[in-house]
Amino acid sequence: MNHLLDVLLSTAASTVRGWRGTSGSKQVQPPKRALMLFDREDDAECRLVREALTELNLDVSIIPCPKKGSRFTADLEALSGMKQVPFLYDPNVDYGMRGARNVVQYLFNQYRGEAPPSALLPSLSGVIRSNLAWAVRFTGHLYARPSVEPEEPLTLYGFESSPYTRLVRERLCQLELPYRLINLGKQQWADMGPARMRVKPGKYKPLPNTKRDAFLKQYGKVQVPFLIDPNTDTEMFESADIIAYLDKTYAK
Ligand SMILES: N[C@@H](CCC(=O)N[C@@H](CS)C(=O)NCC(=O)O)C(=O)O
């Protein structure tokens, strides 16, 4: 499908979800060891978990489990006893749980010290709207595509509602490529808008001592998606280029 049309449909998906998964908390309690999420990009409950992770400003190792995929099925079954996603494993306390409601409740209690706000607590209407958000992408389900397994996981910077980042996550999921997802949710008014044309005029200044601040210092701008592939020493912006790179490097 044409990339521009994909971006428009991905924007429609975020709109159906009311742009949940855009803002990132200023209060962050990062876990010592990375949380692991067995995830399917087109699954309604997985989306609700990813929205909460952006809002809590938590990073996570994504283990993609697309339909008809098999690369991580044994790992998922070994940890959870089932093949069902979302399944979150927290190696810091050697504890795992499945289902969006359990996962979101756990994340808020453990990493915010409070119950989740009702807007983020998965409900029946939340799941229905999340399904609808996928439906407006008009792509049907995401099925696994044959791929080469990378030695090291990739790293993707983004946030859940970012229409461009979603397209990259979809391809990572289809190709069953595990990645560290670094959430760069928006933390203040000045973060709003695309990198080149922010809503607030003047020089862009992220909040000091944040992941956005560190990113700006390292890469000269804050724009997502941004992919790092340690297997090929590649770092890149631009969703269309990233997708083409993933296809060229990993699709069989
Ligand atoms: N042409 C770029 C556009 C990327 C873009 O505009 N990303 C937005 C998020 S959807 C962004 O980085 N906004 C700035 C920010 O979040 O600080 C691409 O296709 O990757």
The ligand as an SDF file (V2000), in Angstrom:
LIG
                    3D

 20 19  0  0  0  0  0  0  0  0999 V2000
    8.5900   11.9270    7.7400 N   0  0  0  0  0  0  0  0  0  0  0  0
    8.7240   11.3870    9.0620 C   0  0  0  0  0  0  0  0  0  0  0  0
    7.7010   12.0510    9.9860 C   0  0  0  0  0  0  0  0  0  0  0  0
    7.8770   11.6480   11.4200 C   0  0  0  0  0  0  0  0  0  0  0  0
    7.0740   12.5170   12.3810 C   0  0  0  0  0  0  0  0  0  0  0  0
    6.5520   13.5920   12.0340 O   0  0  0  0  0  0  0  0  0  0  0  0
    6.9830   12.0620   13.6100 N   0  0  0  0  0  0  0  0  0  0  0  0
    6.3290   12.8120   14.6540 C   0  0  0  0  0  0  0  0  0  0  0  0
    5.5390   11.8850   15.5550 C   0  0  0  0  0  0  0  0  0  0  0  0
    4.2270   11.0810   14.6810 S   0  0  0  0  0  0  0  0  0  0  0  0
    7.3860   13.4730   15.5060 C   0  0  0  0  0  0  0  0  0  0  0  0
    8.5190   13.0300   15.5300 O   0  0  0  0  0  0  0  0  0  0  0  0
    7.0220   14.5490   16.2190 N   0  0  0  0  0  0  0  0  0  0  0  0
    7.9190   15.2250   17.0730 C   0  0  0  0  0  0  0  0  0  0  0  0
    7.9090   14.7770   18.4990 C   0  0  0  0  0  0  0  0  0  0  0  0
    7.2070   13.8160   18.8590 O   0  0  0  0  0  0  0  0  0  0  0  0
    8.6300   15.3840   19.2820 O   0  0  0  0  0  0  0  0  0  0  0  0
    8.5670    9.8510    9.0200 C   0  0  0  0  0  0  0  0  0  0  0  0
    7.9160    9.3460    8.0930 O   0  0  0  0  0  0  0  0  0  0  0  0
    9.1290    9.1630    9.8800 O   0  0  0  0  0  0  0  0  0  0  0  0
  1  2  1  0
  2  3  1  0
  2 18  1  0
  3  4  1  0
  4  5  1  0
  5  6  2  0
  5  7  1  0
  7  8  1  0
  8  9  1  0
  8 11  1  0
  9 10  1  0
 11 12  2  0
 11 13  1  0
 13 14  1  0
 14 15  1  0
 15 16  2  0
 15 17  1  0
 18 19  2  0
 18 20  1  0
M  END
$$$$
